[in-house]
Amino acid sequence: MALNRRIVFPVLAGLVAAASGAALWHWQAGTPAPVVDYTLLDGKKMDSAQWRGKVMVVNFWATSCTTCVKEMPELMRTHQRFKDQAFDTLAVAMQYDPPDYVAQFAQTRQLPFGVAIDNTGAIAHAFGPVRMTPTTFVIDKQGRIVKRILGEPDFPALHKLIEELLSA
């Protein structure tokens, strides 16, 4: 059995690397967040310059992603917990996600944070490119990406990081 594990792990690691793209190996903490423009579901035009001075959680997701749907209530609780501080959350729906599905999801679940649809894929491309959902970025008050989380976050660890960034 041990021999099989040694063989399987590198194969799986290679598959994960191939699936997530080369950006996984080039990204590093402290990278400035990309400059992006986006429109929220309510029609409000925004850009990443407005994030300055805030700790931001930017979550790339899709309505067809079961992990994304599963994590959304906890992401909502995280937003509610920190929203009265210098903190905000942006949920970016992937290019392939039908806009009416995204709007219905946001409305029926009463998402308390901004939701943008990445119609052209430009936002996901600027962040990596992002190819896997969910992918979450934590950005500090100076506009630097301090963490990228592939898959569902460990929310207690995420909360601890947000608290540290807010107190800095």
Wavefront OBJ file of the C-alpha trace (Angstrom):
o trace
v 0.000 0.000 0.000
v 2.721 2.507 0.873
v 4.272 2.074 -2.560
v 0.921 2.874 -4.202
v 0.527 6.037 -2.155
v 3.938 7.244 -3.257
v 3.003 6.683 -6.858
v -0.500 8.091 -6.675
v 0.350 11.312 -4.845
v 2.653 12.750 -7.531
v 0.099 11.832 -10.190
v -2.688 13.564 -8.240
v -0.476 16.556 -7.549
v 0.213 16.843 -11.263
v -3.490 16.673 -12.061
v -4.281 19.383 -9.507
v -1.532 21.581 -10.919
v -2.778 21.071 -14.460
v -6.401 21.731 -13.481
v -5.647 24.909 -11.559
v -3.266 26.389 -14.100
v 0.265 27.693 -13.981
v -0.747 30.762 -11.964
v -0.849 28.531 -8.884
v 2.927 28.266 -8.995
v 3.659 31.952 -9.695
v 1.353 33.674 -7.209
v 2.806 34.835 -3.901
v 1.600 36.733 -0.848
v 2.076 40.485 -1.020
v 1.198 40.744 -4.705
v -0.842 43.891 -5.343
v -4.481 43.127 -6.078
v -5.240 43.705 -9.751
v -7.031 46.813 -10.919
v -10.510 45.715 -12.006
v -13.795 47.399 -12.896
v -17.061 45.583 -12.274
v -20.790 46.130 -12.063
v -22.818 44.825 -9.140
v -26.155 43.116 -9.661
v -27.911 46.323 -8.622
v -26.211 48.147 -11.527
v -23.722 50.062 -9.377
v -20.359 50.471 -11.138
v -17.358 49.795 -8.941
v -13.603 49.323 -9.170
v -10.894 47.840 -7.008
v -9.525 51.291 -6.111
v -12.522 51.538 -3.760
v -11.087 48.644 -1.745
v -8.212 50.789 -0.445
v -8.309 51.078 3.330
v -10.463 47.958 3.704
v -9.789 44.307 4.245
v -11.494 42.586 1.313
v -12.609 39.032 0.720
v -13.073 38.404 -2.995
v -14.768 35.078 -3.650
v -14.968 33.564 -7.141
v -17.913 31.180 -7.310
v -20.615 29.670 -9.503
v -24.196 28.602 -8.896
v -23.314 25.203 -10.415
v -20.502 24.656 -7.887
v -21.769 22.567 -4.964
v -18.900 23.642 -2.692
v -19.618 27.296 -3.526
v -23.280 26.896 -2.625
v -22.338 25.010 0.552
v -19.869 27.688 1.732
v -22.113 30.677 0.951
v -23.962 30.731 4.331
v -20.622 30.794 6.150
v -19.337 33.513 3.817
v -22.490 35.486 4.660
v -21.845 35.021 8.409
v -18.244 36.149 7.918
v -19.418 39.288 6.137
v -22.000 40.032 8.852
v -19.391 39.530 11.573
v -16.894 42.054 10.161
v -18.997 44.430 8.017
v -19.069 47.201 10.629
v -15.281 47.404 10.543
v -13.078 48.355 7.579
v -14.136 45.157 5.789
v -16.096 44.156 2.727
v -16.887 41.102 0.641
v -17.301 40.733 -3.104
v -18.694 37.580 -4.696
v -17.662 37.289 -8.342
v -19.757 34.877 -10.394
v -17.775 33.144 -13.111
v -18.187 33.960 -16.784
v -19.986 30.674 -17.543
v -22.612 31.195 -14.840
v -25.963 32.290 -16.346
v -26.709 35.827 -15.102
v -30.338 34.992 -14.279
v -29.177 32.076 -12.067
v -26.757 34.373 -10.242
v -29.395 37.063 -9.721
v -31.941 34.528 -8.484
v -29.401 32.933 -6.125
v -28.402 36.307 -4.677
v -32.025 37.383 -4.258
v -33.414 34.166 -2.742
v -30.539 33.888 -0.272
v -30.444 37.627 0.415
v -26.687 37.862 -0.015
v -25.586 40.795 2.179
v -22.561 41.736 0.067
v -21.813 42.877 -3.453
v -22.235 40.343 -6.251
v -20.671 40.885 -9.659
v -20.981 38.737 -12.764
v -17.690 38.370 -14.626
v -19.377 38.385 -18.076
v -16.135 38.598 -20.045
v -13.870 36.632 -17.696
v -11.686 39.719 -17.271
v -11.877 39.748 -13.461
v -10.971 36.050 -13.155
v -8.153 36.547 -15.655
v -6.765 39.522 -13.732
v -6.636 37.472 -10.529
v -4.583 34.636 -11.856
v -6.419 33.500 -13.961
v -8.962 31.890 -11.657
v -10.101 28.565 -13.105
v -11.343 26.700 -10.037
v -14.342 27.545 -7.885
v -14.483 28.448 -5.174
v -11.335 30.539 -5.072
v -11.124 33.205 -2.397
v -8.638 36.054 -2.090
v -7.981 38.022 1.084
v -6.701 41.528 0.437
v -5.234 43.828 3.091
v -5.936 47.531 3.632
v -2.957 48.448 1.444
v -4.413 46.532 -1.507
v -2.093 43.516 -1.336
v -3.276 39.949 -1.716
v -2.255 38.212 1.499
v -3.909 34.848 0.895
v -5.470 32.806 -1.881
v -7.692 29.918 -0.835
v -8.567 27.190 -3.316
v -11.723 25.357 -2.275
v -13.784 25.999 0.831
v -11.957 28.134 3.383
v -11.189 27.024 6.906
v -13.484 29.722 8.276
v -12.024 29.921 11.828
v -8.573 30.465 10.273
v -10.028 32.990 7.814
v -11.672 34.892 10.688
v -8.378 34.963 12.583
v -6.581 36.348 9.503
v -9.276 39.007 8.979
v -9.019 40.045 12.641
v -5.234 40.352 12.325
v -5.515 42.426 9.151
v -8.180 44.693 10.637
v -6.014 45.412 13.694
v -2.905 46.181 11.604
l 1 2 3 4 5 6 7 8 9 10 11 12 13 14 15 16 17 18 19 20 21 22 23 24 25 26 27 28 29 30 31 32 33 34 35 36 37 38 39 40 41 42 43 44 45 46 47 48 49 50 51 52 53 54 55 56 57 58 59 60 61 62 63 64 65 66 67 68 69 70 71 72 73 74 75 76 77 78 79 80 81 82 83 84 85 86 87 88 89 90 91 92 93 94 95 96 97 98 99 100 101 102 103 104 105 106 107 108 109 110 111 112 113 114 115 116 117 118 119 120 121 122 123 124 125 126 127 128 129 130 131 132 133 134 135 136 137 138 139 140 141 142 143 144 145 146 147 148 149 150 151 152 153 154 155 156 157 158 159 160 161 162 163 164 165 166 167 168
